[in-house]
Every structure is written in C-alpha cells, then in structure tokens.
C-alpha cells in the first residue's frame, strides 16, 4: 500500500460470546495494488449487534482516509447493519431517533456514529456467513479471535499456539505491549502507511509530541519515518550489535 493506492473493496464482521458477553470485531480493506489492511478490536461486555456495527464504523473511519474506487462495496453478513444503514436510519432521523412505536433506537450511539461516517456511493452488500467466502471467513476469524482475547498475529500454527498461551496467561499491560509490538511488526512487514492519528493510536498518547514534530524517531525495536506529507512508515532497527 502506498499513498496513491485505491481501496477497491472491504469486508466486516462482529462476534460475541454470550450475547451479551466478550465481543470482537474485524475489518479487511483490499487495495488495487493487491495490498491489504486488517483491523480488529474487542470489548469485554457487549452484544453481537454492537460488534457488527463497530466493525462497520471502524472500517468506514479507515476508508475515509483512502481513495475509493467508484461503486465501492463494503461486504457484511449482518442484515441488521445493512437494513439500518440503508433504510431504518431515514425514518429514525425523521422521528427524532425514535422507532415507529416511539421507543428509543437500540444502539443509538453507534447508529448516529455510522450515519456521520457515510461515504457517497458506498454500497453495502450482503454475504452469507460461513459460506466459504474468503473475505468473510477472514474477518470472522479476526472478530472471533478478538472476542477470545487473541489479537491479529501470524498465521503460522507454531506462532499461534505460543501467542495464544502468552496472551491468556500474561498480565494485561504486558499483553497490550505484546499485541502492540505484533501489530507494528505486521505494519512494517507489509509496508503499510499510517497517518499521524493512526500512529498515535498505535504507539500511545505518550508519543504524540514526537509524532506531531513529523521527524524520524525510534520506539523500542522500530524506526518511525515520515513519508509524503502526512503518512508514516515503520522499519525495524538493526540490532546486530546486541
């Protein structure tokens, strides 16, 4: 992915264990240069519908930072998201964010957020879940893993086994640091570009001033390098001297 890459398609999914219970969401954006961007997250006490909506919201936030092809498709297996985004919101807004029976709209905060993120020309397309669709299967796995406390990571079985054990047994702060380093490594390997707000979100607010200066700096095993006028690229430091 580079500054001129055009997003051509996206997929989202949400998952929840217990409903309500621990949940996760996942998103996948595919670009014209065949590069891909995977995103995901979790919440401790949520519902499946909230995770489906969150997946769409987080993906739309990312999409608003890229150029999109015409008639861009965001694919999801959630009819709840599609119907709400394309139909229900129209009447809810007309009724002051009330249903036809006068009740408050469930998940109002998320519906208002997704409405603010609308992208002209974007089409939401339904795909049947667990039907063998490659993109849907991937975002389902991301969402399900996050709902179980497993973040984005390498697909190798050996790595998966060791990381899963680590994430379940390590203290939460160490888990967070480990997951952060994994994400940074993935961004570096794929040469993904990150905006300054995205980099701040990845490294933490304590690095905001360094990022704001828009000059190269080091963070642990990594070098953060400005690229173009508003993006950053991550490279691994040479640690041969250790």
Secondary structure, DSSP 8 states (H G I E B T S, - for coil): --TT-EEEEEEEEEEEETTTEEEEEEEEEEETTS-EEEEEEEEEEE-HHHHHHHHHHHHHHHHTTSEEEEEEEEEES-HHHHHIIIIIHHHHHHTTSB-TTS-B-TTHHHHHHHHHT--TT-EEEE--TTSS-HHHHHHHHHHHHHHTT--S----HHHHHHHHHHHHHS-HHHHHHHHHHHHHHHHHHHT--EEHHHHHHHH-GGGHHHHHHTS-EEETTEEEEEETTTEEEEEE---TT-
